[in-house]
Amino acid sequence: MAATPNKQFKNICVLSGFNYGKHKEFVEATIDLGRSIAERKLHLVYGGGNQGLSKLVSEVAFVRGSQVLGIIPRALKSLGSLSDSPTGEELVISGMQERITEMLNHADDLFSYQEILQL
């Protein structure tokens, strides 16, 4: 989706990797993304995980003052794969299909990293 310069966005959904991977430039880009979200006073909606790039972007945005909403399926939460103290707010839903639907419902739009930096 292309960013529309005339539209004001407040809530952004970011889908990112569960792991850091082997490329440190992904970590650097994720930190930049979290900073950009906070600088623009945007709210972040993400998948609610407590590992990898998903958690990193949520922490950076939250620490810098953004509202953060993590949306997590009940099954993943009950596996103990999530921290006891989520970053920001947490919405526990029934399953993976509902997760994507809720993430998009809570966001104004879905953007790529480059599109967010151009907002």
mmCIF file of the C-alpha atoms, coordinates in Angstrom:
data_MODEL
# 
_entry.id   MODEL 
# 
loop_
_atom_site.group_PDB 
_atom_site.id 
_atom_site.type_symbol 
_atom_site.label_atom_id 
_atom_site.label_alt_id 
_atom_site.label_comp_id 
_atom_site.label_asym_id 
_atom_site.label_entity_id 
_atom_site.label_seq_id 
_atom_site.pdbx_PDB_ins_code 
_atom_site.Cartn_x 
_atom_site.Cartn_y 
_atom_site.Cartn_z 
_atom_site.occupancy 
_atom_site.B_iso_or_equiv 
_atom_site.pdbx_formal_charge 
_atom_site.auth_seq_id 
_atom_site.auth_comp_id 
_atom_site.auth_asym_id 
_atom_site.auth_atom_id 
_atom_site.pdbx_PDB_model_num 
ATOM 1   C CA . MET A 1 1   ? 0.000  0.000   0.000  1.00 0.00 ? 1   MET A CA 1 
ATOM 2   C CA . ALA A 1 2   ? 1.292  3.416   -0.818 1.00 0.00 ? 2   ALA A CA 1 
ATOM 3   C CA . ALA A 1 3   ? 1.295  6.128   1.817  1.00 0.00 ? 3   ALA A CA 1 
ATOM 4   C CA . THR A 1 4   ? -1.123 8.935   1.088  1.00 0.00 ? 4   THR A CA 1 
ATOM 5   C CA . PRO A 1 5   ? 0.505  12.262  2.023  1.00 0.00 ? 5   PRO A CA 1 
ATOM 6   C CA . ASN A 1 6   ? -2.841 14.041  2.564  1.00 0.00 ? 6   ASN A CA 1 
ATOM 7   C CA . LYS A 1 7   ? -4.166 11.541  5.099  1.00 0.00 ? 7   LYS A CA 1 
ATOM 8   C CA . GLN A 1 8   ? -3.275 11.832  8.778  1.00 0.00 ? 8   GLN A CA 1 
ATOM 9   C CA . PHE A 1 9   ? -2.376 8.484   10.309 1.00 0.00 ? 9   PHE A CA 1 
ATOM 10  C CA . LYS A 1 10  ? -2.397 7.814   14.017 1.00 0.00 ? 10  LYS A CA 1 
ATOM 11  C CA . ASN A 1 11  ? -2.317 4.005   14.335 1.00 0.00 ? 11  ASN A CA 1 
ATOM 12  C CA . ILE A 1 12  ? 0.209  1.942   12.397 1.00 0.00 ? 12  ILE A CA 1 
ATOM 13  C CA . CYS A 1 13  ? 0.357  -1.850  12.197 1.00 0.00 ? 13  CYS A CA 1 
ATOM 14  C CA . VAL A 1 14  ? 3.824  -3.343  11.834 1.00 0.00 ? 14  VAL A CA 1 
ATOM 15  C CA . LEU A 1 15  ? 4.355  -6.998  10.947 1.00 0.00 ? 15  LEU A CA 1 
ATOM 16  C CA . SER A 1 16  ? 7.924  -8.092  11.556 1.00 0.00 ? 16  SER A CA 1 
ATOM 17  C CA . GLY A 1 17  ? 10.043 -11.130 12.235 1.00 0.00 ? 17  GLY A CA 1 
ATOM 18  C CA . PHE A 1 18  ? 9.959  -13.185 15.396 1.00 0.00 ? 18  PHE A CA 1 
ATOM 19  C CA . ASN A 1 19  ? 13.749 -13.629 15.317 1.00 0.00 ? 19  ASN A CA 1 
ATOM 20  C CA . TYR A 1 20  ? 16.623 -11.194 14.866 1.00 0.00 ? 20  TYR A CA 1 
ATOM 21  C CA . GLY A 1 21  ? 18.188 -13.261 12.111 1.00 0.00 ? 21  GLY A CA 1 
ATOM 22  C CA . LYS A 1 22  ? 21.859 -12.983 11.290 1.00 0.00 ? 22  LYS A CA 1 
ATOM 23  C CA . HIS A 1 23  ? 21.852 -9.513  9.778  1.00 0.00 ? 23  HIS A CA 1 
ATOM 24  C CA . LYS A 1 24  ? 22.499 -6.689  12.230 1.00 0.00 ? 24  LYS A CA 1 
ATOM 25  C CA . GLU A 1 25  ? 21.152 -4.180  9.705  1.00 0.00 ? 25  GLU A CA 1 
ATOM 26  C CA . PHE A 1 26  ? 17.672 -5.620  10.401 1.00 0.00 ? 26  PHE A CA 1 
ATOM 27  C CA . VAL A 1 27  ? 18.107 -4.758  14.067 1.00 0.00 ? 27  VAL A CA 1 
ATOM 28  C CA . GLU A 1 28  ? 19.304 -1.240  13.189 1.00 0.00 ? 28  GLU A CA 1 
ATOM 29  C CA . ALA A 1 29  ? 16.368 -0.724  10.789 1.00 0.00 ? 29  ALA A CA 1 
ATOM 30  C CA . THR A 1 30  ? 13.929 -1.939  13.452 1.00 0.00 ? 30  THR A CA 1 
ATOM 31  C CA . ILE A 1 31  ? 15.333 0.508   16.004 1.00 0.00 ? 31  ILE A CA 1 
ATOM 32  C CA . ASP A 1 32  ? 15.052 3.317   13.433 1.00 0.00 ? 32  ASP A CA 1 
ATOM 33  C CA . LEU A 1 33  ? 11.468 2.294   12.725 1.00 0.00 ? 33  LEU A CA 1 
ATOM 34  C CA . GLY A 1 34  ? 10.545 2.401   16.434 1.00 0.00 ? 34  GLY A CA 1 
ATOM 35  C CA . ARG A 1 35  ? 12.144 5.836   16.753 1.00 0.00 ? 35  ARG A CA 1 
ATOM 36  C CA . SER A 1 36  ? 10.316 7.111   13.648 1.00 0.00 ? 36  SER A CA 1 
ATOM 37  C CA . ILE A 1 37  ? 6.978  5.876   14.969 1.00 0.00 ? 37  ILE A CA 1 
ATOM 38  C CA . ALA A 1 38  ? 7.534  7.655   18.289 1.00 0.00 ? 38  ALA A CA 1 
ATOM 39  C CA . GLU A 1 39  ? 8.871  10.867  16.693 1.00 0.00 ? 39  GLU A CA 1 
ATOM 40  C CA . ARG A 1 40  ? 5.735  11.078  14.574 1.00 0.00 ? 40  ARG A CA 1 
ATOM 41  C CA . LYS A 1 41  ? 3.581  10.464  17.658 1.00 0.00 ? 41  LYS A CA 1 
ATOM 42  C CA . LEU A 1 42  ? 2.021  7.397   16.067 1.00 0.00 ? 42  LEU A CA 1 
ATOM 43  C CA . HIS A 1 43  ? 0.468  4.465   17.903 1.00 0.00 ? 43  HIS A CA 1 
ATOM 44  C CA . LEU A 1 44  ? 1.920  1.029   17.162 1.00 0.00 ? 44  LEU A CA 1 
ATOM 45  C CA . VAL A 1 45  ? -0.108 -2.140  16.673 1.00 0.00 ? 45  VAL A CA 1 
ATOM 46  C CA . TYR A 1 46  ? 1.968  -5.341  16.503 1.00 0.00 ? 46  TYR A CA 1 
ATOM 47  C CA . GLY A 1 47  ? 1.683  -9.091  17.001 1.00 0.00 ? 47  GLY A CA 1 
ATOM 48  C CA . GLY A 1 48  ? 2.378  -9.049  20.746 1.00 0.00 ? 48  GLY A CA 1 
ATOM 49  C CA . GLY A 1 49  ? 5.425  -11.327 20.756 1.00 0.00 ? 49  GLY A CA 1 
ATOM 50  C CA . ASN A 1 50  ? 8.208  -10.945 23.286 1.00 0.00 ? 50  ASN A CA 1 
ATOM 51  C CA . GLN A 1 51  ? 11.113 -11.901 21.041 1.00 0.00 ? 51  GLN A CA 1 
ATOM 52  C CA . GLY A 1 52  ? 12.898 -10.695 17.979 1.00 0.00 ? 52  GLY A CA 1 
ATOM 53  C CA . LEU A 1 53  ? 12.153 -7.706  15.804 1.00 0.00 ? 53  LEU A CA 1 
ATOM 54  C CA . SER A 1 54  ? 8.489  -7.531  16.852 1.00 0.00 ? 54  SER A CA 1 
ATOM 55  C CA . LYS A 1 55  ? 9.400  -6.994  20.478 1.00 0.00 ? 55  LYS A CA 1 
ATOM 56  C CA . LEU A 1 56  ? 12.256 -4.638  19.617 1.00 0.00 ? 56  LEU A CA 1 
ATOM 57  C CA . VAL A 1 57  ? 10.108 -2.224  17.576 1.00 0.00 ? 57  VAL A CA 1 
ATOM 58  C CA . SER A 1 58  ? 7.471  -2.221  20.332 1.00 0.00 ? 58  SER A CA 1 
ATOM 59  C CA . GLU A 1 59  ? 10.019 -1.486  23.068 1.00 0.00 ? 59  GLU A CA 1 
ATOM 60  C CA . VAL A 1 60  ? 11.714 1.329   21.163 1.00 0.00 ? 60  VAL A CA 1 
ATOM 61  C CA . ALA A 1 61  ? 8.400  2.997   20.284 1.00 0.00 ? 61  ALA A CA 1 
ATOM 62  C CA . PHE A 1 62  ? 7.004  2.530   23.822 1.00 0.00 ? 62  PHE A CA 1 
ATOM 63  C CA . VAL A 1 63  ? 10.108 3.854   25.618 1.00 0.00 ? 63  VAL A CA 1 
ATOM 64  C CA . ARG A 1 64  ? 9.979  6.959   23.429 1.00 0.00 ? 64  ARG A CA 1 
ATOM 65  C CA . GLY A 1 65  ? 6.330  7.645   24.290 1.00 0.00 ? 65  GLY A CA 1 
ATOM 66  C CA . SER A 1 66  ? 4.192  5.867   21.705 1.00 0.00 ? 66  SER A CA 1 
ATOM 67  C CA . GLN A 1 67  ? 1.089  3.945   22.665 1.00 0.00 ? 67  GLN A CA 1 
ATOM 68  C CA . VAL A 1 68  ? 1.624  0.273   21.853 1.00 0.00 ? 68  VAL A CA 1 
ATOM 69  C CA . LEU A 1 69  ? -0.969 -2.476  21.408 1.00 0.00 ? 69  LEU A CA 1 
ATOM 70  C CA . GLY A 1 70  ? 0.163  -6.086  21.133 1.00 0.00 ? 70  GLY A CA 1 
ATOM 71  C CA . ILE A 1 71  ? -2.412 -8.537  19.798 1.00 0.00 ? 71  ILE A CA 1 
ATOM 72  C CA . ILE A 1 72  ? -1.694 -12.144 20.720 1.00 0.00 ? 72  ILE A CA 1 
ATOM 73  C CA . PRO A 1 73  ? -3.597 -15.426 20.299 1.00 0.00 ? 73  PRO A CA 1 
ATOM 74  C CA . ARG A 1 74  ? -4.595 -17.140 23.548 1.00 0.00 ? 74  ARG A CA 1 
ATOM 75  C CA . ALA A 1 75  ? -2.719 -20.319 22.539 1.00 0.00 ? 75  ALA A CA 1 
ATOM 76  C CA . LEU A 1 76  ? 0.602  -18.488 22.226 1.00 0.00 ? 76  LEU A CA 1 
ATOM 77  C CA . LYS A 1 77  ? 0.082  -16.674 25.503 1.00 0.00 ? 77  LYS A CA 1 
ATOM 78  C CA . SER A 1 78  ? -0.695 -19.924 27.334 1.00 0.00 ? 78  SER A CA 1 
ATOM 79  C CA . LEU A 1 79  ? 2.516  -21.521 25.984 1.00 0.00 ? 79  LEU A CA 1 
ATOM 80  C CA . GLY A 1 80  ? 4.486  -19.067 28.079 1.00 0.00 ? 80  GLY A CA 1 
ATOM 81  C CA . SER A 1 81  ? 6.235  -17.665 25.030 1.00 0.00 ? 81  SER A CA 1 
ATOM 82  C CA . LEU A 1 82  ? 5.373  -14.153 26.111 1.00 0.00 ? 82  LEU A CA 1 
ATOM 83  C CA . SER A 1 83  ? 6.753  -12.049 28.898 1.00 0.00 ? 83  SER A CA 1 
ATOM 84  C CA . ASP A 1 84  ? 4.661  -11.464 32.009 1.00 0.00 ? 84  ASP A CA 1 
ATOM 85  C CA . SER A 1 85  ? 4.905  -7.731  31.422 1.00 0.00 ? 85  SER A CA 1 
ATOM 86  C CA . PRO A 1 86  ? 3.914  -6.832  27.866 1.00 0.00 ? 86  PRO A CA 1 
ATOM 87  C CA . THR A 1 87  ? 5.049  -3.602  26.271 1.00 0.00 ? 87  THR A CA 1 
ATOM 88  C CA . GLY A 1 88  ? 2.045  -1.284  26.346 1.00 0.00 ? 88  GLY A CA 1 
ATOM 89  C CA . GLU A 1 89  ? -1.440 -2.755  26.128 1.00 0.00 ? 89  GLU A CA 1 
ATOM 90  C CA . GLU A 1 90  ? -2.197 -6.353  25.267 1.00 0.00 ? 90  GLU A CA 1 
ATOM 91  C CA . LEU A 1 91  ? -5.263 -7.809  23.575 1.00 0.00 ? 91  LEU A CA 1 
ATOM 92  C CA . VAL A 1 92  ? -5.622 -11.590 23.844 1.00 0.00 ? 92  VAL A CA 1 
ATOM 93  C CA . ILE A 1 93  ? -7.743 -13.070 21.068 1.00 0.00 ? 93  ILE A CA 1 
ATOM 94  C CA . SER A 1 94  ? -8.858 -16.574 20.068 1.00 0.00 ? 94  SER A CA 1 
ATOM 95  C CA . GLY A 1 95  ? -6.573 -17.444 17.157 1.00 0.00 ? 95  GLY A CA 1 
ATOM 96  C CA . MET A 1 96  ? -4.180 -16.491 14.375 1.00 0.00 ? 96  MET A CA 1 
ATOM 97  C CA . GLN A 1 97  ? -6.858 -15.535 11.833 1.00 0.00 ? 97  GLN A CA 1 
ATOM 98  C CA . GLU A 1 98  ? -8.493 -13.193 14.345 1.00 0.00 ? 98  GLU A CA 1 
ATOM 99  C CA . ARG A 1 99  ? -5.049 -11.797 15.189 1.00 0.00 ? 99  ARG A CA 1 
ATOM 100 C CA . ILE A 1 100 ? -4.472 -10.449 11.683 1.00 0.00 ? 100 ILE A CA 1 
ATOM 101 C CA . THR A 1 101 ? -8.028 -9.139  11.480 1.00 0.00 ? 101 THR A CA 1 
ATOM 102 C CA . GLU A 1 102 ? -7.712 -7.330  14.824 1.00 0.00 ? 102 GLU A CA 1 
ATOM 103 C CA . MET A 1 103 ? -4.291 -5.926  13.970 1.00 0.00 ? 103 MET A CA 1 
ATOM 104 C CA . LEU A 1 104 ? -5.662 -4.395  10.786 1.00 0.00 ? 104 LEU A CA 1 
ATOM 105 C CA . ASN A 1 105 ? -8.853 -3.210  12.525 1.00 0.00 ? 105 ASN A CA 1 
ATOM 106 C CA . HIS A 1 106 ? -6.801 -1.309  15.119 1.00 0.00 ? 106 HIS A CA 1 
ATOM 107 C CA . ALA A 1 107 ? -4.580 0.344   12.506 1.00 0.00 ? 107 ALA A CA 1 
ATOM 108 C CA . ASP A 1 108 ? -5.279 3.109   10.015 1.00 0.00 ? 108 ASP A CA 1 
ATOM 109 C CA . ASP A 1 109 ? -3.276 1.309   7.350  1.00 0.00 ? 109 ASP A CA 1 
ATOM 110 C CA . LEU A 1 110 ? -0.462 -1.180  6.799  1.00 0.00 ? 110 LEU A CA 1 
ATOM 111 C CA . PHE A 1 111 ? 2.869  0.237   5.612  1.00 0.00 ? 111 PHE A CA 1 
ATOM 112 C CA . SER A 1 112 ? 6.274  -0.906  4.602  1.00 0.00 ? 112 SER A CA 1 
ATOM 113 C CA . TYR A 1 113 ? 9.283  0.460   6.495  1.00 0.00 ? 113 TYR A CA 1 
ATOM 114 C CA . GLN A 1 114 ? 10.108 2.876   3.656  1.00 0.00 ? 114 GLN A CA 1 
ATOM 115 C CA . GLU A 1 115 ? 6.545  4.209   3.562  1.00 0.00 ? 115 GLU A CA 1 
ATOM 116 C CA . ILE A 1 116 ? 6.561  4.976   7.293  1.00 0.00 ? 116 ILE A CA 1 
ATOM 117 C CA . LEU A 1 117 ? 9.772  6.954   6.968  1.00 0.00 ? 117 LEU A CA 1 
ATOM 118 C CA . GLN A 1 118 ? 8.144  9.043   4.215  1.00 0.00 ? 118 GLN A CA 1 
ATOM 119 C CA . LEU A 1 119 ? 5.021  9.951   6.250  1.00 0.00 ? 119 LEU A CA 1 
# 
